Amino acid sequence: MLPRETTPGGLDLGRRCTWFDAKDEVWIASGHPLSVSRRQPATAREHGRDSVGQPTLDSRTLVPSSVPVPSFRRAGFAAALAAAPFALAYRFALVYRSRAGFPRRNPPLINPADLGMPFEELTVPAPGTTGLPAWFLPARGGAPGPGVALVHGWESARDRTLPMAQFLTAAGFHCLTVDVRGHGGNPAETLPVSAGEFGADALAAFEALVARPEVTVGAISGHSMGAIGAILAGAADDRVAAIVATSSPADPYRLTRQTFRLAHLPLPDPIAYPLAWLTTRVYLRPRGHRVATVSAATALTAHDRPILLVHGDADDVVPIVHLERLVRTAAKSGRRIESLVIAGGHHSWLYEFEEYRRAVAGFLAEALGGPYSPAEAADRAAAVHAERLPAGEAVFEAVAAEPGGFRTLAGVAMPGRRRAAAPTADVKVDTSAVAAPAGPPDLSAEAAS
């Protein structure tokens, strides 16, 4: 180009007052006309050609590239289309964590005194908390002997374990029952609550139990998420002499998949299981848990101390296939366990069933070495009239409250949607309908007859 010669295509900034921005360069490279028009002189440029008939750079004539260049718009659309399922799945996992990770707190409505049971109120130290509210219930007038830490399930509280304490203290076992963090009398948590927190708090309750001068040896009994916590705590501390796990989920993936069913999400298994895999990992991430560290199936094989697994065959919250999986896992590893299926039992502690009370008391008496023989402990437990407390908590209430089906799936794309707040009104419970224990039964008369 000679001095003072006009630049090709009218790009002389001083004389033509035009310029290219990044958008123009992209349009030129992809063979599209410019997004802004340029003033053309009254020459052949009016037809998009220079003096020798070649297309000018700022013309609307398509300039072929020497290398095939795909349309950026088509490529971008294809990439967005391919990424959409993953983005939607990740958003689903985040929404699931925000709605299902924070339990509704149900503070205790009664205390052991309402059932005629002596108790001591205390606070159990637990890492990451200001202390967990708990009750210690002595057996046999506080004489030294074995004890059991009781761990409730999801969205429950320590008062729901009192019927368990009724028959266990009658069978000679001291009991300590605690509110897991984010539950009962504890403040709400700022991070999602998982089986990892149930395990940490079950271990804290056990440590507080065996630190008591009345307790010579200790076990842990838990229900549902509390059952996972009991199994995790047993794997973490060799002092846990025995475990009773009632209605325990087998592993986090299957538990997450089951909550999809509880929320009535119309997800076929080929979609649901990969989504549960992702959702579980997203759920556990804020507290740094790994799936293997919060799995009952994994912890089950970490030690060989006695364990009793109990499940109701009518459990539609955590189906009995979870028990079957735990039993298979133990068998494959050569781990000896005891298991019991309660006919007609649902997702509960199952203490209404005499068979359950007998099995638990007899198992603990044998594993802990007393204070009564397994047969006598079983008889004493069976003689207690354990009744379910009124105004019980809802099972997985936050999940079950979802509208279900396509409405729930559609809600994933609606950031403003929120679940209803938990009711805060005080609830009064008539404890007169709950039978108070008359103390350990005197079986000598029954034996004589």
C-alpha positions as CSV (number, residue, x, y, z in Angstrom):
1,M,0.0,0.0,0.0
2,L,1.4,3.4,-1.0
3,P,1.4,6.4,1.3
4,R,-1.9,8.3,1.3
5,E,-3.5,5.4,-0.6
6,T,-7.0,4.5,0.8
7,T,-7.0,1.4,2.9
8,P,-8.9,-1.7,1.5
9,G,-12.6,-1.8,2.2
10,G,-12.7,1.7,3.6
11,L,-10.9,1.1,6.8
12,D,-9.1,4.5,6.8
13,L,-10.1,5.7,10.3
14,G,-9.1,9.2,9.6
15,R,-11.0,9.6,6.3
16,R,-13.8,7.1,6.5
17,C,-14.7,7.2,10.3
18,T,-15.3,3.5,10.5
19,W,-13.8,0.8,12.8
20,F,-14.0,-2.9,13.5
21,D,-14.9,-4.2,17.0
22,A,-14.6,-7.9,18.2
23,K,-18.1,-8.6,17.0
24,D,-17.2,-7.5,13.4
25,E,-14.2,-9.8,13.4
26,V,-16.2,-12.8,14.4
27,W,-18.8,-12.1,11.8
28,I,-16.1,-11.7,9.1
29,A,-14.4,-15.0,10.1
30,S,-17.6,-16.9,10.1
31,G,-18.7,-15.6,6.7
32,H,-21.5,-13.3,7.9
33,P,-22.1,-9.7,6.8
34,L,-21.1,-7.0,9.3
35,S,-23.6,-6.0,11.9
36,V,-23.2,-2.3,11.0
37,S,-23.4,-0.7,7.7
38,R,-20.5,1.3,6.2
39,R,-20.8,4.4,4.1
40,Q,-19.7,3.5,0.5
41,P,-18.3,5.9,-2.0
42,A,-20.1,6.3,-5.3
43,T,-18.0,3.7,-7.0
44,A,-18.1,-0.1,-7.5
45,R,-18.1,-0.3,-3.7
46,E,-21.8,0.5,-3.8
47,H,-22.2,-3.1,-5.1
48,G,-19.8,-4.5,-2.6
49,R,-16.9,-4.8,-5.0
50,D,-13.5,-3.0,-5.3
51,S,-12.0,-1.5,-8.4
52,V,-11.0,-5.0,-9.7
53,G,-14.3,-6.6,-8.9
54,Q,-13.3,-8.4,-5.7
55,P,-15.5,-8.3,-2.6
56,T,-14.6,-5.6,-0.1
57,L,-14.1,-6.5,3.6
58,D,-17.0,-4.3,4.7
59,S,-19.4,-5.5,2.0
60,R,-22.4,-7.6,2.6
61,T,-21.1,-10.2,0.1
62,L,-20.1,-13.4,1.8
63,V,-16.4,-14.0,1.8
64,P,-15.5,-17.7,1.7
65,S,-12.9,-18.9,4.2
66,S,-10.0,-21.0,3.1
67,V,-10.8,-23.4,5.9
68,P,-14.3,-24.6,6.6
69,V,-15.6,-22.7,9.7
70,P,-18.7,-24.0,11.4
71,S,-21.4,-21.6,12.5
72,F,-20.7,-20.3,16.0
73,R,-24.4,-20.0,16.6
74,R,-25.0,-23.6,15.7
75,A,-22.0,-24.9,17.7
76,G,-23.1,-22.8,20.7
77,F,-26.6,-24.0,20.5
78,A,-25.4,-27.6,20.3
79,A,-23.1,-27.2,23.2
80,A,-25.8,-25.6,25.3
81,L,-28.2,-28.4,24.4
82,A,-25.7,-31.0,25.4
83,A,-24.9,-29.3,28.7
84,A,-28.6,-28.7,29.6
85,P,-29.2,-32.1,31.3
86,F,-26.1,-31.8,33.4
87,A,-26.9,-28.3,34.4
88,L,-30.5,-29.2,35.3
89,A,-29.3,-32.3,37.3
90,Y,-26.8,-30.1,39.2
91,R,-29.5,-27.5,39.9
92,F,-31.8,-30.4,41.1
93,A,-29.1,-31.5,43.5
94,L,-28.7,-28.0,44.9
95,V,-32.5,-27.6,45.4
96,Y,-32.7,-31.1,47.0
97,R,-30.0,-30.2,49.4
98,S,-31.6,-26.9,50.4
99,R,-35.0,-28.5,51.0
100,A,-34.1,-31.9,52.3
101,G,-30.9,-31.1,54.2
102,F,-32.4,-29.1,57.0
103,P,-34.8,-31.0,59.3
104,R,-37.8,-29.5,60.9
105,R,-37.2,-29.3,64.6
106,N,-39.7,-31.0,66.8
107,P,-38.8,-30.0,70.4
108,P,-39.6,-32.6,73.1
109,L,-43.2,-32.3,74.2
110,I,-42.9,-34.4,77.4
111,N,-40.1,-35.5,79.7
112,P,-39.4,-38.8,81.6
113,A,-41.2,-37.4,84.7
114,D,-44.5,-37.4,82.7
115,L,-44.0,-41.2,82.4
116,G,-43.0,-41.6,86.0
117,M,-39.4,-42.2,85.3
118,P,-36.5,-40.7,87.3
119,F,-34.0,-38.8,85.1
120,E,-31.2,-36.2,85.1
121,E,-31.1,-33.4,82.5
122,L,-27.7,-32.8,81.1
123,T,-25.8,-31.3,78.1
124,V,-23.6,-33.6,76.0
125,P,-20.5,-32.0,74.5
126,A,-20.3,-32.6,70.8
127,P,-17.8,-31.1,68.3
128,G,-19.3,-28.3,66.2
129,T,-22.1,-27.7,68.6
130,T,-22.7,-25.8,71.8
131,G,-23.8,-29.0,73.5
132,L,-26.6,-31.5,72.9
133,P,-29.6,-31.6,75.3
134,A,-29.9,-35.0,76.8
135,W,-31.5,-37.1,79.6
136,F,-29.9,-39.8,81.7
137,L,-32.3,-42.4,83.0
138,P,-30.9,-44.7,85.7
139,A,-31.9,-48.3,86.1
140,R,-32.1,-50.4,89.3
141,G,-31.8,-47.4,91.5
142,G,-28.6,-46.2,89.9
143,A,-26.6,-49.4,90.8
144,P,-23.5,-49.9,88.6
145,G,-24.3,-51.8,85.4
146,P,-24.4,-51.6,81.6
147,G,-26.0,-48.7,79.7
148,V,-27.4,-47.9,76.3
149,A,-27.2,-44.6,74.3
150,L,-30.4,-44.0,72.4
151,V,-30.3,-42.0,69.1
152,H,-33.6,-40.9,67.4
153,G,-34.3,-40.6,63.7
154,W,-34.8,-37.8,61.2
155,E,-37.0,-34.9,62.4
156,S,-37.5,-36.6,65.7
157,A,-36.3,-35.8,69.3
158,R,-35.3,-37.5,72.5
159,D,-38.8,-37.7,73.9
160,R,-39.7,-40.2,71.1
161,T,-37.2,-42.6,72.6
162,L,-38.8,-42.8,76.0
163,P,-40.8,-46.0,75.3
164,M,-37.5,-47.6,74.5
165,A,-36.0,-46.4,77.8
166,Q,-39.1,-47.8,79.6
167,F,-38.5,-51.4,78.7
168,L,-34.6,-51.1,78.6
169,T,-34.5,-49.7,82.2
170,A,-36.9,-52.4,83.2
171,A,-34.4,-54.9,81.8
172,G,-31.6,-53.4,83.9
173,F,-29.9,-51.0,81.4
174,H,-29.1,-47.4,82.2
175,C,-30.2,-45.1,79.3
176,L,-29.0,-41.8,77.9
177,T,-31.0,-40.2,75.1
178,V,-29.9,-37.1,73.2
179,D,-31.2,-34.6,70.6
180,V,-29.1,-34.8,67.5
181,R,-27.9,-31.4,66.2
182,G,-30.6,-29.6,64.2
183,H,-33.3,-31.6,65.9
184,G,-35.4,-31.3,69.1
185,G,-34.2,-28.6,71.5
186,N,-31.1,-27.7,69.4
187,P,-30.9,-24.6,67.2
188,A,-31.2,-24.9,63.5
189,E,-28.1,-25.8,61.5
190,T,-26.6,-23.7,58.8
191,L,-25.2,-26.7,56.9
192,P,-27.1,-29.8,55.7
193,V,-27.5,-32.6,58.3
194,S,-26.5,-36.0,57.1
195,A,-25.7,-39.5,58.5
196,G,-22.3,-38.1,59.3
197,E,-23.8,-35.8,61.9
198,F,-25.9,-38.6,63.3
199,G,-22.8,-40.6,63.7
200,A,-20.8,-37.8,65.4
201,D,-23.7,-37.2,67.9
202,A,-24.2,-40.9,68.5
203,L,-20.6,-41.1,69.4
204,A,-20.8,-38.1,71.7
205,A,-23.8,-39.6,73.4
206,F,-22.0,-42.9,73.9
207,E,-18.9,-41.1,75.4
208,A,-21.2,-39.2,77.8
209,L,-22.8,-42.5,78.8
210,V,-19.7,-44.5,79.6
211,A,-18.2,-41.5,81.5
212,R,-21.0,-41.9,84.1
213,P,-20.0,-43.6,87.3
214,E,-23.1,-45.8,87.1
215,V,-22.2,-47.2,83.7
216,T,-19.7,-50.1,83.4
217,V,-20.1,-50.9,79.7
218,G,-22.1,-49.3,76.9
219,A,-24.0,-50.0,73.7
220,I,-25.8,-47.8,71.2
221,S,-29.3,-48.2,69.8
222,G,-30.7,-46.1,67.0
223,H,-33.6,-45.8,64.6
224,S,-33.5,-44.9,60.9
225,M,-30.8,-42.2,60.5
226,G,-30.0,-42.8,64.1
227,A,-29.4,-46.4,63.3
228,I,-26.8,-45.4,60.7
229,G,-25.3,-43.1,63.4
230,A,-25.1,-46.0,65.8
231,I,-23.3,-48.2,63.2
232,L,-20.9,-45.4,62.3
233,A,-20.2,-44.7,66.0
234,G,-19.6,-48.4,66.6
235,A,-17.0,-48.4,63.9
236,A,-15.3,-45.3,65.3
237,D,-14.9,-46.4,68.9
238,D,-13.8,-49.9,70.1
239,R,-15.5,-49.3,73.5
240,V,-19.0,-49.7,71.9
241,A,-19.8,-53.2,73.0
242,A,-22.9,-53.8,71.0
243,I,-25.2,-52.0,68.5
244,V,-29.0,-52.3,67.9
245,A,-30.0,-50.7,64.5
246,T,-33.7,-50.5,63.8
247,S,-34.9,-49.6,60.3
248,S,-31.5,-48.6,59.1
249,P,-30.9,-47.4,55.5
250,A,-28.1,-49.4,53.8
251,D,-26.2,-46.6,52.0
252,P,-26.6,-42.9,51.0
253,Y,-27.3,-43.6,47.3
254,R,-30.2,-45.9,48.0
255,L,-31.5,-43.6,50.7
256,T,-31.5,-40.6,48.3
257,R,-33.2,-42.7,45.6
258,Q,-35.9,-43.6,48.1
259,T,-36.5,-40.0,49.0
260,F,-37.3,-39.4,45.3
261,R,-40.0,-42.0,45.6
262,L,-41.3,-40.5,48.7
263,A,-41.6,-37.2,46.9
264,H,-43.4,-39.0,44.0
265,L,-40.9,-37.9,41.4
266,P,-41.7,-39.7,38.1
267,L,-38.1,-40.8,37.5
268,P,-37.3,-44.2,35.9
269,D,-34.3,-46.0,37.4
270,P,-31.9,-45.3,34.5
271,I,-32.3,-41.6,35.3
272,A,-33.0,-41.8,39.1
273,Y,-29.9,-43.7,40.1
274,P,-27.3,-41.5,38.3
275,L,-29.2,-38.5,39.6
276,A,-29.1,-40.0,43.1
277,W,-25.4,-40.5,42.7
278,L,-24.8,-36.8,41.9
279,T,-27.4,-35.5,44.4
280,T,-25.8,-37.5,47.2
281,R,-22.3,-36.1,46.5
282,V,-23.6,-32.5,46.2
283,Y,-25.5,-33.0,49.5
284,L,-22.5,-34.2,51.4
285,R,-20.0,-31.6,50.0
286,P,-20.6,-28.7,52.4
287,R,-19.4,-30.7,55.4
288,G,-16.7,-32.5,53.6
289,H,-18.1,-36.0,54.0
290,R,-17.4,-38.8,51.6
291,V,-20.0,-41.3,50.7
292,A,-18.0,-44.3,52.1
293,T,-17.6,-42.5,55.5
294,V,-21.4,-42.2,56.0
295,S,-22.5,-45.6,54.7
296,A,-23.9,-48.2,57.1
297,A,-22.9,-51.0,54.7
298,T,-19.3,-49.8,54.8
299,A,-19.1,-49.3,58.6
300,L,-20.8,-52.6,59.3
301,T,-17.7,-54.5,58.2
302,A,-15.2,-52.3,60.0
303,H,-15.4,-54.3,63.3
304,D,-16.7,-57.6,64.6
305,R,-18.6,-56.6,67.8
306,P,-22.2,-57.8,68.2
307,I,-24.8,-56.1,66.2
308,L,-28.6,-56.7,65.8
309,L,-30.4,-55.4,62.7
310,V,-34.2,-55.1,63.0
311,H,-36.6,-54.1,60.3
312,G,-40.4,-54.1,59.8
313,D,-41.5,-55.9,56.6
314,A,-44.2,-53.2,56.0
315,D,-41.7,-50.4,56.1
316,D,-42.5,-48.2,53.1
317,V,-40.1,-45.4,54.1
318,V,-36.9,-47.5,54.2
319,P,-38.0,-50.7,52.6
320,I,-36.8,-54.1,53.9
321,V,-34.4,-54.4,50.9
322,H,-32.1,-52.2,52.9
323,L,-31.9,-54.8,55.6
324,E,-31.4,-57.5,53.0
325,R,-28.5,-55.5,51.5
326,L,-26.8,-55.1,54.9
327,V,-27.1,-58.8,55.6
328,R,-25.6,-59.7,52.2
329,T,-22.8,-57.2,52.8
330,A,-22.0,-58.7,56.2
331,A,-22.1,-62.3,54.8
332,K,-19.7,-61.4,51.9
333,S,-17.2,-60.0,54.4
334,G,-17.6,-62.9,56.8
335,R,-19.1,-60.6,59.4
336,R,-21.5,-62.3,61.8
337,I,-24.6,-60.4,62.6
338,E,-28.0,-61.0,64.0
339,S,-31.1,-59.8,62.2
340,L,-34.8,-59.8,63.0
341,V,-37.8,-59.0,60.7
342,I,-41.0,-57.9,62.5
343,A,-44.1,-58.9,60.6
344,G,-46.4,-55.9,60.1
345,G,-43.8,-53.5,61.4
346,H,-43.6,-50.1,59.8
347,H,-40.9,-47.4,59.9
348,S,-40.6,-47.0,63.7
349,W,-38.8,-48.2,66.7
350,L,-41.1,-51.2,66.8
351,Y,-41.2,-51.3,70.6
352,E,-45.0,-52.0,70.5
353,F,-44.1,-55.5,69.4
354,E,-43.3,-57.9,72.3
355,E,-41.1,-59.8,69.9
356,Y,-39.0,-56.7,69.4
357,R,-38.7,-55.9,73.1
358,R,-37.7,-59.5,73.9
359,A,-35.1,-59.6,71.1
360,V,-33.4,-56.3,72.0
361,A,-33.3,-56.8,75.7
362,G,-32.0,-60.4,75.4
363,F,-29.4,-59.4,72.8
364,L,-28.1,-56.6,75.0
365,A,-28.0,-58.7,78.1
366,E,-25.9,-61.3,76.4
367,A,-23.6,-58.8,74.7
368,L,-23.1,-56.6,77.7
369,G,-22.9,-59.4,80.3
370,G,-26.0,-58.6,82.4
371,P,-27.2,-57.3,84.7
372,Y,-29.8,-60.1,84.2
373,S,-29.6,-63.2,82.2
374,P,-30.8,-62.8,78.5
375,A,-33.9,-64.8,79.3
376,E,-34.8,-62.7,82.4
377,A,-34.0,-59.5,80.6
378,A,-36.3,-60.5,77.7
379,D,-39.1,-61.4,80.1
380,R,-38.8,-58.1,82.0
381,A,-38.8,-56.1,78.7
382,A,-41.8,-58.0,77.4
383,A,-43.8,-57.2,80.5
384,V,-43.5,-53.5,80.0
385,H,-46.5,-51.9,78.3
386,A,-44.6,-49.6,75.8
387,E,-47.0,-47.3,73.9
388,R,-46.3,-44.9,71.1
389,L,-46.5,-41.3,72.2
390,P,-49.3,-39.1,70.8
391,A,-48.6,-36.3,68.3
392,G,-45.7,-38.2,66.7
393,E,-43.3,-36.6,64.2
394,A,-43.8,-36.9,60.5
395,V,-41.4,-39.2,58.6
396,F,-39.1,-37.2,56.2
397,E,-41.7,-34.4,56.4
398,A,-39.7,-32.0,54.2
399,V,-39.5,-34.5,51.4
400,A,-43.0,-35.9,51.7
401,A,-44.5,-32.4,51.7
402,E,-43.3,-31.9,48.1
403,P,-46.2,-31.7,45.6
404,G,-44.7,-34.6,43.7
405,G,-44.6,-35.6,40.0
406,F,-44.0,-33.1,37.3
407,R,-44.8,-30.2,39.5
408,T,-41.8,-30.9,41.7
409,L,-39.5,-31.3,38.6
410,A,-40.9,-28.1,37.2
411,G,-40.2,-26.4,40.5
412,V,-36.4,-27.0,40.0
413,A,-36.4,-24.4,37.3
414,M,-38.2,-21.9,39.6
415,P,-35.6,-20.3,41.9
416,G,-38.2,-18.3,43.9
417,R,-40.1,-21.4,45.0
418,R,-39.8,-22.1,48.8
419,R,-41.2,-24.7,51.1
420,A,-43.6,-23.7,53.7
421,A,-42.2,-22.8,57.1
422,A,-42.6,-25.2,59.9
423,P,-45.3,-24.3,62.4
424,T,-44.1,-22.6,65.5
425,A,-47.2,-22.7,67.6
426,D,-46.8,-24.6,70.9
427,V,-48.5,-28.0,70.9
428,K,-49.8,-29.4,74.1
429,V,-49.9,-33.1,74.6
430,D,-52.2,-35.0,76.9
431,T,-49.8,-37.3,78.7
432,S,-52.5,-38.9,80.7
433,A,-53.1,-41.3,77.8
434,V,-49.5,-42.6,78.1
435,A,-49.1,-45.4,80.6
436,A,-46.5,-44.8,83.3
437,P,-44.3,-47.7,84.2
438,A,-44.9,-49.3,87.6
439,G,-41.2,-50.1,87.9
440,P,-39.4,-53.3,86.9
441,P,-42.0,-56.1,87.0
442,D,-41.8,-58.7,89.7
443,L,-41.6,-62.0,87.8
444,S,-41.3,-64.2,90.8
445,A,-45.1,-64.6,91.1
446,E,-45.4,-65.5,87.4
447,A,-42.7,-68.1,87.9
448,A,-44.4,-69.6,90.8
449,S,-47.7,-69.8,89.0
